[in-house]
């Protein structure tokens, strides 16, 4: 436990840490050990909102408990303290977030005062983001103090991202949706200068990058894919390519490097995990024919986060192969790509936002776990070889929210980033009335993969607590509390009802992704049956018959496979130069939906479960993610984004007719994993909204 004073006094309340005792008016108030530990943790963080996940990690480490345990402990504390939840003096509830301890301890007489330790984290106070929810930042105890100050730069109520410095370090360009769609803005780094809106074409514009002379900006559009160029303070917009994202201008001003694929959403966890089909391209900054540098025919992996060498002769990038990230460089003329080293993390951690100091002695990057545990790292480099000159150091790890979009100032003294808070919900929408209600919501978790019970009276879903293993939960729609079904330390993903709804099956992933199992939990008695997995499977969809599993591989491209759990036989169903994945099996076990990924688009196709020709269902421009089948196996429900925002759609397997079920959402929001209820009258789905602002940190030199 962190160092604290031996005793805290709050008027008539005394907390004796040495003897683990709480007294009020001199009378001892008994507390259970966990309740007392909770009280200590809240006092340690007086005045700061602490998330439920933080509390769970501190008070119930390595123990699987529900939110009910925390609610019970808080109620016990309030009763012992004589506190009122409606007019709190001690413990304030922060809706959807957690709790804050309000009371300030009485000052000790000088002779009794214990000398405080010097703060290890010399961060300046950071203001609250204007998010409609609270976002607090705290250095992790493991973080090394390389941030001297940390100042909020923008204060919008939406999402501000992709900040980057001008060549002289005086301006900051970024993307914001404050006008209703994402546009490019420029503002001074110093002082209270006003923002200048550079674009106003409703193009959903992202990733601004300055020309070396600071007179122009390049950016990419989500609505009308491509790389664009415009004067820094606004003017004519020139389209340079018909596809691409994440442009970066070369230091000599001649080229713009970019990626072939855009990210599917603005969720932090989407952003830092690979698009395996993305490749690296360059285009002349003055206009011309784009050229691919890393074609999949000759180079394995998916590329992300490009940046230029100081001499403009090569491009550095993060390359993903089977989700393992490594740092590479490739000359723009003549030579083959060169691998420098693998970044720590492996298949459970995404790596991104790699940015180099001008002298190539420092690399900053972000590591992101699927459960939202995201931090900023620093790695010293040998400039001649771009290999590590020391160990990576965690320099920033917020307790709530996620950093993204690192950019280093030209003089190497500042680091800009966006701090993003994602609010996640499982929604149920009545298709006849249009009414929608959330069954769970939180800002400290991600909820996804809802699945209906056969009778439509319950929903399974996956809960991704920050910094802890994913959990499978059962939520009955009768008003009762949700129940955690998980067992042990494995992460639990892709739940399904099997064997006529009597069993819940999910993929169990061992800590550090060192193995997989398939677990079956009996809803009658809680007994767990374990099935071995002979080789890795990704994004499995378990058939209701309890026998068939469809999934995809990831090395080198996504391809769809079928597994017979009875015989162990694996059958590859798709092949070719394009990637296919994220399959789902129809209720009659006759059809398999697959997603086909091609440059700039994601399509939905269907293939017979026994194998055969693959048939297109949805090939319109945009991003299309299939969710599930209708009970009669004749329709699919989809999450789709044609450029303006996500919505839920349905498509007929036979006629291919596409219809919209919900209106487009703002682009900072998304829907995922839509599932029809068995009677077809309701839809359950994941809803997520990201909000955040731009910050600038002063780096310790």
DOMILO-413374 format. One line per field, with one value per residue (C-alpha): x, y, z; residue in one letter. Coordinates in nm, 2 decimals, padded with zeros to 4 digits, always signed. Each point is the difference from the previous one (the first is absolute). Example, Ala and Ser with C-alpha at 12.3 -4.5 7.8 and 13.67 -1.06 7.14 Angstrom:
REM DOMILO-413374
c1: (+01.23  +00.14)
c2: (-00.45  +00.34)
c3: (+00.78  -00.07)
residuo: (A  S)
//
This chain:
REM DOMILO-413374
c1: (+00.00  +00.13  +00.15  -00.27  -00.02  -00.06  -00.32  -00.24  -00.25  -00.31  -00.16  -00.17  +00.12  +00.34  +00.15  +00.28  +00.20  +00.23  -00.27  -00.25  -00.26  -00.27  -00.15  -00.27  -00.04  +00.24  -00.21  +00.15  -00.20  +00.08  +00.08  +00.08  +00.36  -00.09  -00.22  +00.29  +00.24  -00.25  -00.01  +00.38  +00.01  -00.25  +00.19  +00.32  -00.17  -00.20  -00.16  +00.05  -00.26  +00.12  -00.16  -00.16  +00.27  +00.28  -00.18  -00.04  +00.37  +00.11  -00.25  -00.07  +00.32  +00.00  -00.35  -00.30  -00.28  -00.30  -00.09  -00.24  +00.30  +00.11  -00.36  -00.03  +00.33  -00.09  -00.33  +00.18  +00.23  -00.27  -00.19  +00.30  +00.09  -00.36  +00.02  -00.29  +00.04  -00.24  +00.19  +00.34  +00.27  +00.24  -00.07  -00.15  -00.13  +00.11  -00.26  +00.14  +00.35  +00.06  +00.04  +00.18  +00.10  -00.09  +00.11  +00.34  +00.18  +00.06  +00.35  +00.24  +00.18  +00.35  +00.16  -00.21  +00.01  +00.16  +00.23  -00.15  +00.19  +00.11  -00.24  +00.13  -00.23  +00.07  -00.30  -00.18  -00.37  -00.20  -00.35  -00.30  -00.09  -00.34  -00.13  -00.33  +00.18  +00.31  +00.34  +00.28  +00.37  +00.24  +00.35  +00.02  +00.24  +00.20  +00.03  +00.33  -00.04  +00.10  -00.30  +00.09  -00.34  -00.31  -00.23  -00.34  +00.00  -00.35  -00.33  -00.27  -00.29  +00.06  +00.32  +00.33  +00.26  +00.31  +00.19  +00.33  +00.26  +00.10  +00.37  +00.08  -00.20  -00.22  -00.33  -00.20  -00.23  -00.26  -00.34  -00.32  -00.37  -00.11  -00.19  -00.19  +00.25  +00.37  +00.19  +00.36  +00.10  +00.32  +00.08  +00.30  +00.19  +00.07  -00.24  -00.37  -00.01  -00.32  -00.04  -00.02  -00.23  +00.19  -00.26  -00.38  -00.11  -00.17  +00.26  +00.07  +00.36  +00.28  +00.38  +00.13  +00.37  +00.20  +00.22  +00.37  -00.05  -00.31  -00.21  -00.22  -00.17  -00.07  -00.29  -00.22  -00.38  -00.21  -00.31  +00.17  +00.31  +00.32  +00.30  -00.06  +00.21  -00.11  +00.17  +00.06  -00.25  -00.27  -00.06  -00.03  +00.01  +00.18  -00.06  +00.33  -00.13  -00.33  +00.08  +00.22  +00.04  +00.25  +00.22  +00.34  +00.20  +00.37  +00.25  +00.12  -00.36  -00.01  -00.20  -00.29  -00.01  -00.33  -00.18  -00.24  -00.26  -00.18  -00.09  -00.36  -00.09  +00.13  +00.01  +00.35  +00.00  -00.08  +00.27  +00.29  -00.08  +00.11  -00.18  +00.18  -00.08  +00.15  +00.31  +00.23  -00.01  +00.15  -00.13  +00.18  -00.10  -00.06  -00.23  +00.07  -00.04  +00.01  +00.25  -00.03  +00.31  -00.11  -00.22  -00.14  +00.14  +00.36  -00.04  -00.18  -00.20  -00.23  +00.17  -00.09  +00.13  +00.25  +00.26  +00.30  +00.37  +00.16  +00.16  -00.33  +00.16  -00.20  -00.32  -00.03  -00.32  -00.15  -00.06  -00.24  +00.02  -00.24  -00.05  +00.37  +00.13  +00.35  +00.18  +00.11  +00.13  +00.00  +00.19  -00.23  +00.24  +00.17  +00.06  -00.21  -00.18  +00.22  -00.13  +00.16  -00.17  -00.32  -00.19  -00.10  -00.36  -00.06  -00.35  -00.19  +00.13  -00.03  +00.29  -00.04  +00.06  +00.38  +00.18  +00.37  +00.20  +00.19  +00.33  -00.15  +00.11  -00.35  -00.31  -00.34  -00.29  -00.33  -00.08  -00.36  -00.16  -00.34  -00.15  +00.09  +00.32  +00.19  +00.33  +00.27  +00.36  +00.34  +00.28  +00.36  +00.15  +00.33  -00.04  +00.21  -00.19  -00.33  +00.04  -00.07  +00.27  -00.17  -00.33  -00.34  -00.14  -00.36  -00.03  -00.38  -00.28  -00.33  -00.24  -00.29  -00.02  +00.25  +00.28  +00.03  +00.17  +00.35  +00.19  +00.34  +00.09  +00.29  +00.23  -00.09  -00.12  -00.38  -00.23  -00.36  -00.27  -00.37  -00.16  -00.31  -00.27  -00.23  -00.35  -00.12  -00.35  -00.20  -00.32  -00.33  -00.21  -00.36  -00.03  -00.37  +00.00  +00.36  +00.05  +00.35  +00.12  +00.34  +00.02  +00.36  +00.22  +00.34  +00.29  +00.26  -00.09  -00.09  -00.30  -00.04  -00.11  -00.36  -00.18  -00.37  -00.14  -00.23  -00.30  +00.10  +00.00  +00.37  +00.31  +00.37  +00.27  +00.37  +00.13  +00.35  +00.11  +00.30  +00.32  -00.18  -00.11  -00.31  -00.31  -00.32  -00.32  -00.36  -00.26  -00.36  -00.25  -00.23  +00.17  +00.23  +00.37  +00.24  +00.21  +00.36  +00.05  +00.38  +00.23  +00.38  +00.25  -00.07  -00.15  -00.34  -00.11  -00.27  -00.27  -00.28  -00.30  +00.04  -00.18  -00.35  +00.11  +00.10  +00.37  +00.20  +00.32  +00.28  +00.37  +00.23  +00.33  +00.27  +00.19  +00.25  -00.18  +00.21  -00.28  -00.36  -00.28  -00.37  -00.20  -00.36  -00.19  -00.32  -00.27  -00.16  +00.28  +00.30  +00.21  +00.28  +00.11  +00.33  +00.08  +00.36  +00.08  +00.28  +00.08  -00.09  -00.35  -00.09  -00.35  -00.18  -00.37  -00.14  -00.29  -00.31  +00.03  +00.30  +00.22  +00.10  +00.23  +00.08  +00.30  +00.28  +00.38  +00.22  +00.33  +00.07  -00.35  -00.34  -00.16  -00.31  +00.00  -00.24  +00.07  -00.19  +00.04  -00.10  +00.27  +00.25  +00.00  +00.07  -00.11  +00.11  -00.29  +00.15  +00.32  +00.16  +00.18  -00.28  -00.06  -00.32  -00.10  -00.25  -00.22  -00.34  -00.20  -00.38  -00.24  -00.08  +00.38  -00.02  +00.17  +00.30  +00.02  +00.35  +00.15  +00.23  +00.26  +00.12  +00.19  -00.23  -00.30  -00.14  -00.27  -00.24  -00.01  -00.16  +00.13  -00.16  +00.10  +00.10  +00.24  -00.04  -00.04  +00.00  -00.28  -00.01  -00.28  +00.12  +00.27  -00.11  +00.28  +00.07  +00.07  -00.24  +00.01  -00.24  -00.16  -00.23  -00.28  -00.37  -00.16  -00.11  +00.36  -00.13  +00.13  +00.32  +00.02  +00.30  +00.18  +00.08  +00.18  -00.02  +00.21  -00.23  -00.04  -00.10  -00.35  -00.17  -00.11  -00.16  +00.06  -00.19  +00.22  -00.22  -00.08  +00.30  -00.23  +00.15  -00.21  +00.09  -00.14  +00.14  +00.12  +00.37  +00.18  +00.27  +00.33  +00.14  -00.27  -00.02  -00.22  +00.14  -00.12  -00.37  -00.21  -00.36  -00.23  -00.14  -00.34  +00.17  -00.17  +00.31  +00.37  +00.27  +00.33  +00.31  +00.00  +00.32  +00.07  +00.34  +00.06  +00.33  +00.23  +00.36  +00.27  +00.36  +00.26  +00.34  +00.26  +00.28  +00.33)
c2: (+00.00  +00.35  +00.20  +00.19  +00.17  -00.22  +00.18  +00.23  +00.22  +00.15  +00.19  -00.27  -00.28  -00.17  -00.25  -00.20  -00.17  -00.18  -00.17  -00.02  +00.17  +00.27  +00.19  +00.26  +00.22  -00.24  -00.31  -00.27  -00.08  -00.35  -00.04  -00.30  -00.02  +00.09  +00.29  +00.14  -00.04  +00.18  +00.28  +00.02  +00.01  +00.28  +00.20  -00.05  +00.16  +00.27  +00.25  -00.21  -00.21  -00.36  -00.24  -00.33  -00.19  +00.18  -00.09  -00.36  -00.03  +00.16  -00.16  -00.34  -00.07  -00.34  -00.07  -00.03  +00.20  +00.18  +00.37  -00.12  -00.05  +00.36  +00.13  -00.20  +00.13  +00.36  -00.04  -00.15  +00.30  +00.25  -00.16  +00.00  +00.36  +00.12  +00.13  +00.07  -00.09  +00.28  +00.27  -00.17  +00.14  -00.29  -00.22  +00.15  -00.22  +00.11  -00.15  -00.26  +00.06  -00.09  +00.20  +00.30  +00.05  +00.35  +00.06  +00.17  -00.12  +00.22  +00.15  -00.17  +00.22  +00.07  -00.23  -00.29  +00.05  -00.27  +00.13  -00.08  -00.17  +00.21  -00.05  -00.23  +00.14  +00.37  +00.05  +00.33  -00.01  -00.10  +00.16  -00.21  -00.08  +00.13  -00.34  -00.02  -00.26  +00.05  -00.10  +00.00  -00.07  -00.16  -00.13  -00.37  -00.11  -00.18  +00.31  +00.19  +00.38  +00.14  +00.24  +00.33  +00.17  -00.12  +00.27  -00.03  +00.18  -00.04  -00.01  -00.11  -00.22  -00.25  -00.17  +00.18  -00.23  -00.03  +00.30  +00.08  +00.28  +00.24  -00.01  +00.30  -00.13  +00.30  -00.15  -00.31  -00.16  -00.25  -00.15  +00.08  -00.07  +00.32  +00.12  -00.33  -00.18  -00.04  +00.30  +00.11  +00.29  +00.19  +00.19  +00.16  -00.22  +00.29  +00.26  +00.03  +00.04  -00.11  -00.31  +00.03  -00.24  -00.12  -00.23  +00.04  -00.26  -00.26  -00.25  -00.17  +00.11  -00.14  -00.02  +00.34  +00.03  +00.31  +00.06  +00.08  +00.37  +00.01  +00.15  -00.31  -00.29  -00.35  -00.20  -00.30  -00.03  -00.27  +00.09  +00.03  -00.21  +00.15  +00.23  +00.37  +00.32  +00.36  +00.32  +00.00  +00.28  -00.12  +00.03  -00.23  -00.37  -00.23  -00.37  -00.20  -00.36  -00.19  -00.21  +00.01  +00.13  +00.13  +00.21  +00.12  +00.27  -00.07  +00.25  +00.11  +00.07  -00.23  -00.29  -00.10  -00.35  -00.15  -00.33  -00.17  -00.08  +00.22  -00.11  -00.12  +00.22  +00.26  -00.24  +00.00  -00.38  -00.01  +00.26  -00.18  -00.35  -00.08  +00.02  -00.30  +00.09  +00.35  +00.08  +00.29  +00.24  +00.33  +00.27  +00.32  +00.29  +00.21  -00.27  -00.31  -00.37  -00.17  -00.29  -00.30  -00.08  -00.31  -00.21  -00.31  -00.21  +00.07  +00.12  -00.17  +00.20  +00.30  +00.34  +00.29  +00.33  +00.11  +00.27  +00.13  -00.01  +00.35  -00.03  -00.10  -00.31  -00.26  -00.06  -00.16  -00.18  -00.26  -00.33  -00.26  -00.38  -00.21  +00.31  +00.00  +00.36  +00.08  +00.32  +00.01  +00.24  +00.00  +00.22  +00.17  -00.10  -00.33  -00.19  -00.26  +00.07  -00.05  -00.12  +00.17  -00.18  -00.13  +00.23  -00.15  -00.12  -00.30  -00.10  +00.15  +00.35  +00.25  +00.24  +00.33  +00.38  -00.07  +00.34  +00.08  +00.29  +00.18  -00.15  -00.35  -00.06  -00.02  -00.20  +00.07  -00.24  -00.12  -00.35  -00.10  -00.31  -00.12  +00.07  +00.37  +00.00  +00.26  +00.18  +00.22  -00.15  +00.14  -00.20  +00.12  -00.08  -00.05  +00.26  -00.18  -00.33  +00.10  -00.28  +00.03  +00.17  -00.08  -00.14  +00.15  +00.23  +00.05  +00.38  +00.06  -00.24  +00.17  -00.17  +00.07  +00.08  -00.07  +00.20  +00.00  +00.18  +00.08  +00.28  +00.14  +00.37  +00.09  +00.08  -00.32  +00.16  -00.05  -00.29  +00.06  -00.27  -00.03  -00.13  -00.21  -00.13  -00.27  -00.07  -00.35  -00.14  -00.31  +00.14  -00.18  +00.17  -00.07  +00.00  +00.07  +00.31  +00.11  +00.02  -00.10  -00.06  -00.09  -00.31  +00.07  +00.31  +00.12  +00.22  -00.23  -00.30  -00.12  -00.22  -00.19  -00.32  -00.02  -00.33  -00.08  -00.30  -00.22  +00.12  +00.37  +00.05  +00.03  +00.13  -00.10  +00.25  +00.05  +00.26  +00.13  +00.16  +00.23  -00.19  -00.32  -00.31  +00.00  -00.15  -00.17  +00.13  -00.12  +00.28  -00.12  +00.26  -00.04  +00.27  -00.23  +00.07  -00.12  -00.31  -00.06  -00.35  +00.01  -00.23  +00.03  +00.24  -00.05  +00.28  -00.10  +00.10  -00.07  -00.16  -00.21  -00.20  -00.36  -00.33  +00.15  +00.29  -00.22  +00.08  +00.31  -00.05  +00.25  +00.02  +00.01  +00.17  -00.07  +00.30  +00.15  -00.19  -00.31  -00.24  -00.04  -00.22  -00.03  +00.01  -00.13  +00.12  -00.18  +00.25  -00.27  -00.07  +00.22  -00.30  +00.09  -00.23  +00.08  -00.07  +00.02  +00.21  -00.15  +00.31  +00.37  +00.12  +00.36  +00.16  -00.34  -00.02  -00.31  -00.18  -00.06  -00.37  -00.01  -00.16  +00.25  +00.30  +00.25  +00.24  +00.16  -00.03  +00.31  -00.12  +00.15  +00.11  -00.06  -00.31  -00.18  -00.35  -00.25  -00.23  -00.32  -00.03  -00.36  -00.12  +00.29  +00.04  +00.35  +00.11  +00.32  +00.17  +00.31  +00.08  +00.24  +00.34  +00.17  -00.05  -00.16  -00.02  +00.06  -00.28  -00.10  -00.31  +00.00  -00.16  -00.28  -00.07  +00.04  +00.33  +00.20  +00.38  +00.13  +00.35  +00.06  +00.28  +00.18  +00.34  +00.27  -00.22  -00.29  -00.21  -00.27  -00.33  -00.34  -00.36  -00.34  -00.16  -00.31  +00.21  +00.13  +00.33  +00.32  +00.24  +00.38  +00.15  +00.35  +00.17  +00.36  +00.25  +00.02  -00.23  -00.29  -00.23  -00.28  -00.08  -00.29  -00.19  +00.01  -00.31  -00.13  +00.04  +00.23  +00.33  +00.15  +00.30  +00.23  +00.30  +00.22  +00.33  +00.16  +00.30  +00.21  -00.22  -00.35  -00.14  -00.34  -00.16  -00.33  -00.18  -00.29  -00.30  -00.08  +00.34  +00.19  +00.29  +00.23  +00.20  +00.24  -00.08  +00.30  +00.36  +00.08  +00.09  +00.27  -00.15  +00.00  -00.25  -00.35  -00.32  -00.35  -00.36  +00.06  -00.32  -00.06  -00.13  -00.35  +00.16  +00.27  +00.29  +00.13  +00.05  -00.02  +00.17  +00.17  +00.38  +00.20  +00.37  +00.16  +00.36  +00.17  +00.30  +00.08  +00.03  +00.11  -00.15  +00.16  -00.28  -00.04  +00.03)
c3: (+00.00  -00.08  +00.29  +00.20  +00.33  +00.30  +00.09  -00.19  +00.19  -00.16  +00.29  +00.21  -00.23  +00.05  -00.24  +00.17  -00.27  +00.23  +00.19  -00.30  +00.21  -00.07  +00.29  +00.00  +00.31  +00.17  -00.07  -00.22  -00.32  -00.11  -00.37  -00.21  -00.12  -00.36  +00.11  +00.20  -00.29  -00.22  +00.26  -00.01  -00.38  -00.01  +00.25  -00.19  -00.30  +00.18  -00.24  -00.31  -00.17  +00.00  -00.25  +00.11  -00.19  +00.20  +00.32  -00.10  -00.09  +00.33  +00.24  -00.16  -00.19  -00.19  +00.12  -00.23  +00.17  -00.14  +00.04  +00.28  +00.23  -00.05  +00.05  +00.32  +00.14  -00.08  +00.18  +00.30  +00.01  -00.03  +00.28  +00.23  -00.08  +00.03  -00.36  -00.24  -00.36  -00.10  +00.20  +00.05  +00.24  -00.06  -00.30  -00.32  -00.28  -00.35  -00.23  -00.25  +00.13  +00.36  +00.33  +00.15  +00.36  +00.10  +00.35  +00.06  +00.31  +00.30  +00.01  +00.25  +00.25  -00.12  +00.26  -00.11  -00.37  -00.21  -00.27  -00.34  -00.27  -00.29  -00.29  -00.27  -00.26  -00.06  -00.23  -00.01  +00.08  -00.30  -00.05  -00.06  -00.36  -00.12  -00.06  +00.18  +00.21  +00.22  -00.12  +00.25  -00.06  +00.24  -00.05  +00.05  +00.29  -00.27  -00.22  -00.02  +00.05  -00.35  -00.01  +00.17  -00.08  -00.18  -00.13  -00.17  -00.34  -00.13  +00.19  -00.24  +00.11  -00.28  -00.12  -00.09  -00.15  -00.23  +00.13  -00.16  +00.03  -00.28  -00.11  +00.22  +00.29  +00.03  -00.14  +00.07  -00.26  +00.10  -00.09  +00.19  -00.04  +00.17  -00.32  -00.03  -00.23  +00.04  -00.15  +00.03  +00.23  +00.07  +00.33  +00.16  +00.25  +00.23  +00.14  -00.04  -00.38  -00.18  -00.20  -00.38  -00.18  -00.31  -00.16  -00.01  -00.26  +00.24  -00.13  +00.33  -00.02  +00.21  +00.04  -00.09  -00.08  -00.07  -00.30  +00.09  -00.07  +00.21  -00.28  -00.08  +00.17  -00.13  +00.15  -00.07  -00.02  +00.14  -00.20  -00.34  +00.05  -00.13  +00.08  -00.03  +00.01  +00.10  +00.12  +00.38  +00.07  -00.24  -00.37  -00.31  +00.08  -00.25  -00.01  -00.05  +00.02  -00.02  +00.32  +00.31  +00.35  +00.26  -00.24  +00.11  -00.19  -00.08  +00.15  -00.35  -00.11  -00.30  +00.12  +00.22  +00.15  +00.09  +00.08  -00.23  +00.27  +00.25  +00.35  +00.05  +00.29  +00.24  +00.29  +00.16  -00.01  -00.37  -00.07  +00.15  -00.14  -00.35  -00.33  -00.14  -00.36  +00.02  -00.21  -00.02  -00.30  -00.11  -00.24  -00.13  +00.22  -00.32  -00.14  -00.21  +00.00  +00.35  +00.04  +00.23  +00.21  +00.19  -00.23  +00.17  -00.29  +00.12  +00.36  +00.29  +00.25  +00.05  +00.02  +00.23  +00.14  -00.27  +00.06  -00.20  +00.06  +00.04  -00.35  -00.17  -00.14  +00.19  +00.19  +00.35  +00.08  +00.24  -00.16  +00.13  -00.07  +00.20  +00.22  +00.10  -00.06  -00.12  -00.11  -00.37  -00.25  -00.38  -00.24  -00.26  -00.27  -00.07  +00.32  +00.18  +00.34  +00.31  +00.34  +00.30  +00.30  +00.14  +00.25  +00.33  +00.02  -00.22  -00.12  +00.29  -00.03  -00.28  -00.07  -00.17  -00.04  -00.04  -00.02  +00.00  +00.13  -00.27  +00.10  +00.00  +00.36  +00.14  -00.10  +00.16  -00.06  +00.15  +00.11  +00.01  +00.14  -00.12  +00.35  -00.03  +00.21  -00.21  +00.08  -00.15  -00.02  -00.07  -00.15  -00.04  -00.34  -00.17  -00.28  -00.25  +00.01  +00.16  +00.25  +00.37  +00.21  +00.33  +00.14  -00.08  +00.27  +00.08  +00.03  +00.01  +00.11  +00.07  +00.25  -00.23  -00.37  -00.28  -00.16  -00.38  -00.29  +00.14  -00.18  +00.11  -00.04  -00.23  +00.29  +00.18  +00.32  -00.04  -00.07  -00.12  +00.03  +00.03  +00.32  -00.09  +00.22  -00.14  +00.13  -00.08  +00.02  -00.10  -00.15  -00.08  -00.27  -00.08  -00.38  +00.00  +00.23  -00.05  +00.38  +00.13  +00.35  +00.14  +00.22  +00.11  -00.03  +00.13  -00.09  +00.16  -00.20  -00.35  -00.05  -00.32  -00.18  +00.12  -00.07  +00.06  +00.18  -00.21  +00.19  -00.03  +00.38  +00.06  -00.17  +00.03  -00.04  +00.05  +00.26  -00.06  +00.33  -00.03  +00.09  +00.08  -00.19  -00.22  +00.17  -00.12  +00.15  -00.01  +00.02  +00.04  -00.12  +00.30  +00.21  +00.19  +00.04  -00.26  +00.08  -00.07  -00.16  -00.03  +00.19  +00.07  -00.14  -00.37  -00.21  -00.14  -00.35  -00.26  +00.22  -00.15  +00.13  -00.12  +00.07  -00.01  +00.22  +00.30  -00.04  -00.06  -00.21  -00.04  -00.10  +00.30  -00.06  +00.26  +00.16  -00.24  -00.28  +00.06  -00.09  -00.09  +00.12  -00.06  +00.32  +00.04  +00.31  +00.09  +00.10  +00.22  +00.24  -00.11  -00.10  -00.24  -00.28  -00.18  -00.36  -00.12  -00.30  -00.21  -00.20  +00.05  -00.12  -00.04  +00.04  +00.03  -00.05  +00.17  -00.17  +00.20  -00.08  +00.25  -00.27  -00.27  +00.05  -00.27  +00.04  -00.18  -00.01  +00.00  -00.15  -00.25  -00.10  +00.16  -00.15  +00.12  +00.14  +00.14  +00.30  +00.09  +00.37  +00.00  -00.25  +00.04  -00.38  -00.13  -00.35  -00.18  -00.17  -00.15  -00.18  -00.25  +00.02  +00.20  +00.37  +00.13  +00.37  +00.28  -00.11  +00.15  -00.05  -00.09  +00.25  -00.25  -00.03  -00.38  -00.06  +00.12  -00.02  -00.05  -00.03  -00.30  +00.04  -00.31  -00.01  +00.13  +00.07  +00.20  -00.16  +00.11  -00.19  +00.06  -00.06  +00.04  +00.33  -00.19  -00.21  -00.36  -00.18  +00.20  -00.09  +00.06  +00.21  +00.08  -00.21  +00.02  +00.08  +00.38  +00.29  +00.07  +00.30  +00.02  +00.34  -00.01  -00.19  +00.02  +00.15  -00.34  -00.14  -00.28  +00.12  +00.15  +00.23  -00.06  +00.15  -00.29  -00.06  -00.34  +00.10  +00.22  +00.30  +00.12  -00.02  +00.02  -00.33  -00.12  -00.32  -00.16  -00.08  -00.31  -00.15  +00.13  +00.08  +00.27  +00.24  +00.28  +00.35  +00.19  -00.10  -00.04  +00.32  +00.04  -00.11  +00.36  +00.08  -00.13  +00.01  +00.00  +00.02  -00.07  +00.07  -00.07  +00.27  -00.08  -00.10  -00.21  +00.19  +00.19  -00.06  +00.26  -00.09  +00.14  +00.00  +00.07  +00.00  +00.02  +00.13  +00.07  -00.04  -00.09  +00.26  -00.01  +00.24  +00.08  -00.01  +00.25  -00.19)
residuo: (X  X  X  X  X  X  X  X  X  X  X  X  X  X  X  X  X  X  X  X  X  X  X  X  X  X  X  X  X  X  X  X  X  X  X  X  X  X  X  X  X  X  X  X  X  X  X  X  X  X  X  X  X  X  X  X  X  X  X  X  X  X  X  X  X  X  X  X  X  X  X  X  X  X  X  X  X  X  X  X  X  X  X  X  X  X  X  X  X  X  X  X  X  X  X  X  X  X  X  X  X  X  X  X  X  X  X  X  X  X  X  X  X  X  X  X  X  X  X  X  X  X  X  X  X  X  X  X  X  X  X  X  X  X  X  X  X  X  X  X  X  X  X  X  X  X  X  X  X  X  X  X  X  X  X  X  X  X  X  X  X  X  X  X  X  X  X  X  X  X  X  X  X  X  X  X  X  X  X  X  X  X  X  X  X  X  X  X  X  X  X  X  X  X  X  X  X  X  X  X  X  X  X  X  X  X  X  X  X  X  X  X  X  X  X  X  X  X  X  X  X  X  X  X  X  X  X  X  X  X  X  X  X  X  X  X  X  X  X  X  X  X  X  X  X  X  X  X  X  X  X  X  X  X  X  X  X  X  X  X  X  X  X  X  X  X  X  X  X  X  X  X  X  X  X  X  X  X  X  X  X  X  X  X  X  X  X  X  X  X  X  X  X  X  X  X  X  X  X  X  X  X  X  X  X  X  X  X  X  X  X  X  X  X  X  X  X  X  X  X  X  X  X  X  X  X  X  X  X  X  X  X  X  X  X  X  X  X  X  X  X  X  X  X  X  X  X  X  X  X  X  X  X  X  X  X  X  X  X  X  X  X  X  X  X  X  X  X  X  X  X  X  X  X  X  X  X  X  X  X  X  X  X  X  X  X  X  X  X  X  X  X  X  X  X  X  X  X  X  X  X  X  X  X  X  X  X  X  X  X  X  X  X  X  X  X  X  X  X  X  X  X  X  X  X  X  X  X  X  X  X  X  X  X  X  X  X  X  X  X  X  X  X  X  X  X  X  X  X  X  X  X  X  X  X  X  X  X  X  X  X  X  X  X  X  X  X  X  X  X  X  X  X  X  X  X  X  X  X  X  X  X  X  X  X  X  X  X  X  X  X  X  X  X  X  X  X  X  X  X  X  X  X  X  X  X  X  X  X  X  X  X  X  X  X  X  X  X  X  X  X  X  X  X  X  X  X  X  X  X  X  X  X  X  X  X  X  X  X  X  X  X  X  X  X  X  X  X  X  X  X  X  X  X  X  X  X  X  X  X  X  X  X  X  X  X  X  X  X  X  X  X  X  X  X  X  X  X  X  X  X  X  X  X  X  X  X  X  X  X  X  X  X  X  X  X  X  X  X  X  X  X  X  X  X  X  X  X  X  X  X  X  X  X  X  X  X  X  X  X  X  X  X  X  X  X  X  X  X  X  X  X  X  X  X  X  X  X  X  X  X  X  X  X  X  X  X  X  X  X  X  X  X  X  X  X  X  X  X  X  X  X  X  X  X  X  X  X  X  X  X  X  X  X  X  X  X  X  X  X  X  X  X  X  X  X  X  X  X  X  X  X  X  X  X  X  X  X  X  X  X)
//
